[in-house]
């Protein structure tokens, strides 16, 4: 939620409603929606047919709560974060 308030104050944004065009925050990997702070996303993915594990996923996502477009994180982002 704190990150959401920072973005809103910096950009003069308010929470999107169902009639608004969704906000677009794609480009910077995030694990929480910068608009509403949500941690649930709609993401395209594939499953391994033998193990049923997630096999691959896309990085473009939509916040499940407010519809904001984001780039979700992947394991490489965690490694880069630790190095910086």
DSSP file (Angstrom, degrees, kcal/mol; ACC not computed):
  #  RESIDUE AA STRUCTURE BP1 BP2  ACC     N-H-->O    O-->H-N    N-H-->O    O-->H-N    TCO  KAPPA ALPHA  PHI   PSI    X-CA   Y-CA   Z-CA
    1    1 A X     >        0   0    0      0, 0.0     4,-2.0     0, 0.0     5,-0.2   0.000 360.0 360.0 360.0 -36.6    0.0    0.0    0.0
    2    2 A X  H  >  +     0   0    0      1,-0.2     4,-1.9     2,-0.2     5,-0.1   0.922 360.0  50.7 -61.7 -44.2    2.8    2.4    0.8
    3    3 A X  H  > S+     0   0    0      1,-0.2     4,-2.4     2,-0.2    -1,-0.2   0.891 107.4  55.3 -60.1 -39.7    4.3    2.0   -2.8
    4    4 A X  H  > S+     0   0    0      1,-0.2     4,-2.5     2,-0.2    -1,-0.2   0.922 107.1  48.7 -58.5 -46.1    0.8    2.7   -4.1
    5    5 A X  H  X S+     0   0    0     -4,-2.0     4,-2.4     2,-0.2    -1,-0.2   0.863 109.4  53.2 -65.2 -35.9    0.6    6.0   -2.3
    6    6 A X  H  X S+     0   0    0     -4,-1.9     4,-2.5     2,-0.2     5,-0.2   0.955 111.7  44.3 -63.0 -50.4    4.1    7.0   -3.5
    7    7 A X  H  X S+     0   0    0     -4,-2.4     4,-2.6    27,-0.2     6,-0.3   0.916 113.4  51.5 -60.9 -43.3    3.2    6.4   -7.1
    8    8 A X  H  X>S+     0   0    0     -4,-2.5     4,-1.4    26,-0.3     5,-1.2   0.916 113.1  44.0 -62.2 -43.1   -0.2    8.2   -6.8
    9    9 A X  H  <5S+     0   0    0     -4,-2.4    -1,-0.2     2,-0.2    -2,-0.2   0.886 116.2  47.3 -70.4 -37.2    1.4   11.3   -5.2
   10   10 A X  H  <5S+     0   0    0     -4,-2.5    -2,-0.2    -5,-0.2    -1,-0.2   0.893 124.4  30.4 -68.7 -40.0    4.2   11.4   -7.7
   11   11 A X  H  <5S-     0   0    0     -4,-2.6    -2,-0.2    -5,-0.2    -1,-0.2   0.479 102.5-120.4-101.8  -4.4    2.0   10.9  -10.8
   12   12 A X  T  <5 +     0   0    0     -4,-1.4     2,-0.2    -5,-0.2    -3,-0.2   0.855  61.8 153.3  67.4  33.7   -1.2   12.6   -9.6
   13   13 A X      < -     0   0    0     -5,-1.2     2,-0.3    -6,-0.3    -1,-0.2  -0.612  31.3-160.9 -98.6 154.7   -3.0    9.3  -10.1
   14   14 A X        -     0   0    0     -2,-0.2    21,-0.0    -3,-0.1     2,-0.0  -0.874  42.6 -73.0-125.2 164.6   -6.1    7.9   -8.5
   15   15 A X        -     0   0    0     -2,-0.3     2,-0.1     1,-0.1    21,-0.0  -0.306  54.9-115.3 -60.0 134.5   -7.3    4.3   -8.3
   16   16 A X        -     0   0    0      2,-0.0     2,-0.2     1,-0.0    -1,-0.1  -0.384  26.6-151.5 -69.6 145.0   -8.7    3.1  -11.6
   17   17 A X    >   -     0   0    0      4,-0.1     3,-1.4    -2,-0.1    -1,-0.0  -0.710  33.4 -98.7-111.0 170.4  -12.4    2.2  -11.9
   18   18 A X  T 3  S+     0   0    0      1,-0.3     4,-0.1    -2,-0.2    -2,-0.0   0.725 123.5  50.8 -62.7 -21.8  -14.0   -0.3  -14.2
   19   19 A X  T 3  S+     0   0    0      2,-0.1    -1,-0.3     0, 0.0     2,-0.2   0.601  96.6  87.0 -91.0 -12.0  -15.0    2.5  -16.6
   20   20 A X  S <  S-     0   0    0     -3,-1.4     2,-0.3     1,-0.1     3,-0.1  -0.494  90.5-102.6 -83.9 155.2  -11.5    4.0  -16.8
   21   21 A X        -     0   0    0     -2,-0.2    -4,-0.1     1,-0.1    -1,-0.1  -0.617  53.4-100.9 -68.9 134.7   -8.7    2.9  -19.2
   22   22 A X        -     0   0    0     -2,-0.3    46,-0.1     1,-0.1    -1,-0.1  -0.263  35.6-109.9 -61.9 145.2   -6.4    0.8  -17.1
   23   23 A X        -     0   0    0     -3,-0.1    46,-3.2     1,-0.0     2,-0.6  -0.402  28.0-138.4 -68.1 152.1   -3.2    2.4  -15.8
   24   24 A X  E     +a   69   0A   0     44,-0.2    46,-0.2     1,-0.1    44,-0.1  -0.919  37.2 155.5-123.2 105.5    0.0    1.1  -17.5
   25   25 A X  E >   +a   70   0A   0     44,-3.3     3,-0.9    -2,-0.6    46,-0.5   0.003  29.0 143.1-112.2  25.3    3.0    0.6  -15.3
   26   26 A X  E 3   +     0   0A   0     44,-0.3     3,-0.1     1,-0.2    44,-0.1  -0.346  45.8  53.6 -68.0 147.7    4.7   -2.0  -17.5
   27   27 A X  E 3  S+     0   0A   0      1,-0.1     2,-0.6    -2,-0.0    -1,-0.2  -0.057  89.5  74.5 122.1 -32.5    8.5   -1.9  -17.8
   28   28 A X  E <  S-     0   0A   0     -3,-0.9    43,-0.5    45,-0.0    45,-0.1  -0.951  85.7-121.2-114.0 114.1    9.7   -2.1  -14.2
   29   29 A X  E     +a   71   0A   0     -2,-0.6     2,-0.3    41,-0.1    43,-0.2  -0.254  40.1 176.5 -56.7 134.2    9.3   -5.6  -12.6
   30   30 A X  E     -a   72   0A   0     41,-2.3    43,-0.8     1,-0.1     3,-0.1  -0.987  36.7-159.7-141.8 149.0    7.1   -5.5   -9.6
   31   31 A X  S    S+     0   0    0     -2,-0.3     2,-0.3    41,-0.2    41,-0.1   0.411  86.7  44.6-104.1  -2.8    5.6   -8.0   -7.1
   32   32 A X  S    S-     0   0    0     31,-0.0     7,-0.2     7,-0.0     2,-0.2  -0.997  95.2-100.5-141.1 143.1    2.8   -5.6   -6.0
   33   33 A X     >  -     0   0    0      5,-3.1     4,-1.8    -2,-0.3   -29,-0.1  -0.429  23.0-148.2 -62.9 126.1    0.5   -3.4   -8.0
   34   34 A X  T  4 S+     0   0    0     -2,-0.2   -26,-0.3     1,-0.2   -27,-0.2   0.646  95.1  49.9 -70.8 -12.3    1.8    0.2   -7.8
   35   35 A X  T  4 S+     0   0    0    -28,-0.1    -1,-0.2     3,-0.1   -27,-0.1   0.902 132.8   3.2 -90.5 -49.1   -1.8    1.5   -8.0
   36   36 A X  T  4 S-     0   0    0      2,-0.1    -2,-0.2   -21,-0.0   -31,-0.0   0.502  91.0-116.7-119.6  -6.4   -3.6   -0.5   -5.3
   37   37 A X     <  +     0   0    0     -4,-1.8    -3,-0.1     1,-0.2   -35,-0.1   0.485  58.9 156.3  83.9   1.7   -0.9   -2.6   -3.6
   38   38 A X        -     0   0    0     -6,-0.1    -5,-3.1     1,-0.1    -1,-0.2  -0.229  34.6-161.1 -62.7 151.3   -2.5   -5.9   -4.7
   39   39 A X        +     0   0    0     -7,-0.2     2,-0.4    24,-0.0    -1,-0.1   0.255  63.8  91.3-116.9   8.6   -0.4   -9.0   -5.0
   40   40 A X        +     0   0    0      2,-0.0    24,-2.7    -7,-0.0    25,-0.5  -0.919  54.4 179.4-108.1 132.0   -2.7  -11.1   -7.3
   41   41 A X  E     -B   63   0A   0     -2,-0.4     2,-0.7    22,-0.3    22,-0.2  -0.942  33.6-125.2-132.5 150.3   -2.2  -10.8  -11.0
   42   42 A X  E     +B   62   0A   0     20,-3.1    20,-1.7    -2,-0.3     2,-0.4  -0.880  44.7 170.7 -90.1 117.2   -3.7  -12.3  -14.2
   43   43 A X  E     -B   61   0A   0     -2,-0.7     2,-0.3    18,-0.2    18,-0.1  -0.988  35.9-121.1-133.9 137.4   -0.7  -13.8  -16.0
   44   44 A X  E     +     0   0A   0     16,-0.6    14,-2.9    -2,-0.4     2,-0.3  -0.618  46.9 159.7 -73.9 134.2   -0.4  -16.0  -19.1
   45   45 A X  E     -B   57   0A   0     -2,-0.3     2,-0.3    12,-0.2    12,-0.2  -0.978  31.9-138.8-151.6 163.1    1.4  -19.3  -18.2
   46   46 A X  E     -B   56   0A   0     10,-2.8     9,-2.8    -2,-0.3    10,-1.3  -0.900  16.9-140.4-122.2 155.5    1.9  -22.8  -19.4
   47   47 A X  E     -B   54   0A   0     -2,-0.3     2,-0.4     7,-0.3     7,-0.2  -0.885  22.2-112.0-116.2 146.5    2.1  -26.0  -17.3
   48   48 A X     >  -     0   0    0      5,-2.9     4,-2.1    -2,-0.3     5,-0.1  -0.641  26.1-144.0 -70.7 126.5    4.3  -29.1  -17.7
   49   49 A X  T  4 S+     0   0    0     -2,-0.4    -1,-0.1     1,-0.2    -2,-0.0   0.746  94.3  43.7 -69.0 -23.4    2.0  -31.9  -18.8
   50   50 A X  T  4 S+     0   0    0      1,-0.1    -1,-0.2     3,-0.1    -2,-0.0   0.889 128.3  22.0 -88.5 -43.0    3.8  -34.5  -16.7
   51   51 A X  T  4 S-     0   0    0      2,-0.1    -2,-0.2     0, 0.0     3,-0.1   0.604  89.3-133.6-102.2 -13.6    4.4  -32.8  -13.4
   52   52 A X     <  +     0   0    0     -4,-2.1    -3,-0.1     1,-0.2     2,-0.1   0.586  59.4 139.4  65.8  11.8    1.7  -30.1  -13.5
   53   53 A X        -     0   0    0      1,-0.1    -5,-2.9    -5,-0.1     2,-0.4  -0.441  69.3 -88.1 -76.5 159.0    4.3  -27.5  -12.4
   54   54 A X  E     -B   47   0A   0     -7,-0.2    -7,-0.3     1,-0.2     3,-0.1  -0.571  44.7-175.4 -67.0 126.4    4.4  -24.1  -14.0
   55   55 A X  E     -     0   0A   0     -9,-2.8     2,-0.3     1,-0.4    -8,-0.2   0.845  60.8 -14.0 -94.8 -42.2    6.6  -24.5  -17.0
   56   56 A X  E     -B   46   0A   0    -10,-1.3   -10,-2.8     2,-0.0    -1,-0.4  -0.982  59.1-165.0-158.3 155.3    6.8  -20.9  -18.3
   57   57 A X  E     -B   45   0A   0     -2,-0.3   -12,-0.2   -12,-0.2     2,-0.1  -0.991  21.6-117.3-145.7 153.3    5.0  -17.6  -17.7
   58   58 A X  E     -     0   0A   0    -14,-2.9    14,-0.1    -2,-0.3    -2,-0.0  -0.461  14.5-139.9 -83.0 161.6    4.7  -14.2  -19.4
   59   59 A X  E    S+     0   0A   0     -2,-0.1    13,-2.8    12,-0.1     2,-0.4   0.651  78.1  90.1 -98.0 -18.7    5.9  -11.1  -17.7
   60   60 A X  E     + C   0  71A   0     11,-0.2   -16,-0.6   -34,-0.1     2,-0.3  -0.668  60.3 163.6 -77.4 131.0    3.0   -8.8  -18.9
   61   61 A X  E     -BC  43  70A   0      9,-2.6     9,-2.4    -2,-0.4     2,-0.4  -0.912  35.0-133.7-144.7 168.1    0.2   -9.0  -16.3
   62   62 A X  E     -BC  42  69A   0    -20,-1.7   -20,-3.1    -2,-0.3     7,-0.2  -0.994  33.4-110.9-126.6 132.7   -2.9   -7.3  -15.1
   63   63 A X  E  >  -B   41   0A   0      5,-2.8     4,-1.6    -2,-0.4   -22,-0.3  -0.434  20.3-144.6 -61.9 129.6   -3.7   -6.6  -11.5
   64   64 A X  T  4 S+     0   0    0    -24,-2.7    -1,-0.2     1,-0.2   -23,-0.2   0.815  95.1  46.3 -65.1 -31.4   -6.5   -8.8  -10.4
   65   65 A X  T  4 S+     0   0    0    -25,-0.5    -1,-0.2     1,-0.1   -24,-0.1   0.899 132.2   6.1 -81.8 -43.4   -7.9   -6.1   -8.1
   66   66 A X  T  4 S-     0   0    0      2,-0.1    -2,-0.2   -49,-0.0    -1,-0.1   0.517  90.7-115.8-125.5  -7.3   -7.9   -3.0  -10.2
   67   67 A X     <  +     0   0    0     -4,-1.6    -3,-0.1     1,-0.3   -45,-0.1   0.491  55.1 157.2  86.5   2.4   -6.8   -3.9  -13.8
   68   68 A X        -     0   0    0    -46,-0.1    -5,-2.8    -6,-0.1     2,-0.4  -0.383  43.1-123.0 -62.4 137.5   -3.6   -1.9  -13.8
   69   69 A X  E     +aC  24  62A   0    -46,-3.2   -44,-3.3    -7,-0.2     2,-0.3  -0.706  43.2 163.2 -85.2 131.5   -1.1   -3.3  -16.4
   70   70 A X  E     -aC  25  61A   0     -9,-2.4    -9,-2.6    -2,-0.4     2,-0.5  -0.878  42.3-117.2-139.4 168.5    2.3   -4.3  -14.9
   71   71 A X  E     -aC  29  60A   0    -43,-0.5   -41,-2.3   -46,-0.5   -11,-0.2  -0.974  38.2-142.7-106.2 120.0    5.4   -6.3  -15.6
   72   72 A X  E     -a   30   0A   0    -13,-2.8   -41,-0.2    -2,-0.5   -43,-0.1  -0.419  17.8-104.7 -84.1 161.4    5.7   -9.1  -13.0
   73   73 A X        -     0   0    0    -43,-0.8     2,-0.3    -2,-0.1    -1,-0.1  -0.320  29.0-165.6 -79.4 162.5    8.9  -10.3  -11.4
   74   74 A X    >>  -     0   0    0     -2,-0.1     3,-1.4   -45,-0.0     4,-0.9  -0.894  42.4 -90.3-138.3 169.4   10.8  -13.4  -12.2
   75   75 A X  H 3> S+     0   0    0     -2,-0.3     4,-1.4     1,-0.3     3,-0.5   0.811 122.5  61.6 -54.9 -32.8   13.7  -15.2  -10.4
   76   76 A X  H 3> S+     0   0    0      1,-0.2     4,-2.3     2,-0.2    -1,-0.3   0.860  97.5  59.1 -62.1 -34.3   16.4  -13.3  -12.3
   77   77 A X  H <> S+     0   0    0     -3,-1.4     4,-2.0     1,-0.2    -1,-0.2   0.859 102.3  53.1 -63.5 -35.1   15.0  -10.0  -10.8
   78   78 A X  H  X S+     0   0    0     -4,-0.9     4,-1.8    -3,-0.5    -1,-0.2   0.898 109.1  48.7 -66.9 -39.9   15.6  -11.3   -7.2
   79   79 A X  H  X S+     0   0    0     -4,-1.4     4,-1.6     2,-0.2    -2,-0.2   0.929 111.8  49.0 -65.0 -45.5   19.3  -12.1   -8.1
   80   80 A X  H  X S+     0   0    0     -4,-2.3     4,-1.2     1,-0.2    -1,-0.2   0.875 109.3  53.3 -61.8 -37.4   19.8   -8.6   -9.6
   81   81 A X  H  < S+     0   0    0     -4,-2.0    -1,-0.2     1,-0.2     3,-0.2   0.890 107.7  50.3 -65.6 -39.5   18.2   -7.0   -6.6
   82   82 A X  H  < S+     0   0    0     -4,-1.8    -1,-0.2     1,-0.2    -2,-0.2   0.833 109.1  52.6 -67.0 -32.4   20.6   -8.9   -4.2
   83   83 A X  H  <        0   0    0     -4,-1.6    -1,-0.2     1,-0.2    -2,-0.2   0.750 360.0 360.0 -76.2 -24.6   23.6   -7.7   -6.3
   84   84 A X     <        0   0    0     -4,-1.2    -1,-0.2    -3,-0.2    -2,-0.2   0.487 360.0 360.0 -91.2 360.0   22.7   -4.1   -6.2
